[in-house]
Amino acid sequence: MVKLLKVHGSGNDFFLLDQTKLSEPLNEKEIRTLAQQMCDRKKGTTGGADGLLLVTKSNKGALARMRVINADGSEASMCGNGLRTVARYLAEKNSLTNDETFQVETMQANLQVKGAKQFADQVPAFDVEISPVSFQAADIGMHLDHAELQDTIIPELSPSLKFSAVAVPNPHLIAFVDHATLAGDQLVELGARLNSANPYFPDGVNVSFVEILAENEIFVRTYERGVGLTNACGTAMSASSLLYVMQVLGQRGLEKELRVNNPGGMVKTVVHQRENGEYWISLIGNATFVAEVTLNLKEAMQGNFASLVWQDSGEQAAYLGFAAAVEQTNK
Ligand SMILES: N[C@H](CCC[C@H](N)C(=O)O)C(=O)O
């Protein structure tokens, strides 16, 4: 029997598995199969998840490495909401204090993480670095007639929406929209189209619609590659904050705390610029441990969850109270 955690950041939910605790680490095929079986929203007895987060040893001097496996078994380079929960897991595992900064290795970079002030009673929060940022079509996997895309109409995608594209390093396609468009069907239509066989983003892309609510406040809704519509996507909220600062606020938006609402709750972001001009983003939000899940990995890989034991942490009730209060202030 193996212990996993069911975790979430803004309702973007994952199973977290510490591979270093297994006597025999899973191979690539087993990892893919486990993610597909456990994340299935209909088959799993636990309601599934958006993905699987794997904690492994770092070979690049970080405290540990995080791998992100989407619900369909594909691997993402990063996960902002997931990284907050992995940061909390590692801080607790290594008995670190809340303000101690440490590094987590991800596919493209070692990222700085640290504890943050809790969002509410029993709603612990973490602050994680989102980087590297690139606007180059090649880094985004974008095959349109543009080397970069900033606030531009692309008739093949929509006759009226203006799109921007950025890798953070997950690939994101983002449009600022009005409320009706944010809430309408277009996001799912476009997300589904660009994440099945298509000439523009052959490897898929995370698609987000963003509504500006106030000077320091936006709402982001995302259709994720490898998953579908999610409650929230951390890298999408970071990418959207960056574009909002670049295209709307300008210099005065740098180093400023933004409030980013999403269907699963709310996070805060801060956009920074290094001396060499490169941008990076701080993503600050809840890191909730919903339950400890004990199961037999071999059985789970076959979609058999009969011997699974679910031990609730009680944190989710506190999170739901917080999310309800956020929704109330948004009305
Ligand atoms: N939900 C994650 C991102 C997953 C990205 C993934 N869907 C992909 O790029 O394939 C987040 O909080 O940042």
The ligand as a MOL file (V3000), in Angstrom:
LIG
                    3D

  0  0  0     0  0            999 V3000
M  V30 BEGIN CTAB
M  V30 COUNTS 13 12 0 0 0
M  V30 BEGIN ATOM
M  V30 1 N -2.8120 23.5270 -14.2080 0
M  V30 2 C -1.4250 23.8420 -14.3210 0
M  V30 3 C -0.8800 23.8780 -15.6970 0
M  V30 4 C -1.0000 22.5920 -16.4530 0
M  V30 5 C -0.5800 22.8210 -17.8730 0
M  V30 6 C -0.9490 21.7480 -18.7710 0
M  V30 7 N -2.3490 21.6060 -18.9880 0
M  V30 8 C -0.1690 21.8080 -20.0740 0
M  V30 9 O 0.4460 22.8300 -20.4220 0
M  V30 10 O -0.1600 20.7830 -20.7370 0
M  V30 11 C -1.1040 25.1240 -13.5780 0
M  V30 12 O -1.7090 25.3600 -12.5410 0
M  V30 13 O -0.2030 25.8510 -13.9570 0
M  V30 END ATOM
M  V30 BEGIN BOND
M  V30 1 1 1 2
M  V30 2 1 2 3
M  V30 3 1 2 11
M  V30 4 1 3 4
M  V30 5 1 4 5
M  V30 6 1 5 6
M  V30 7 1 6 7
M  V30 8 1 6 8
M  V30 9 2 8 9
M  V30 10 1 8 10
M  V30 11 2 11 12
M  V30 12 1 11 13
M  V30 END BOND
M  V30 END CTAB
M  END
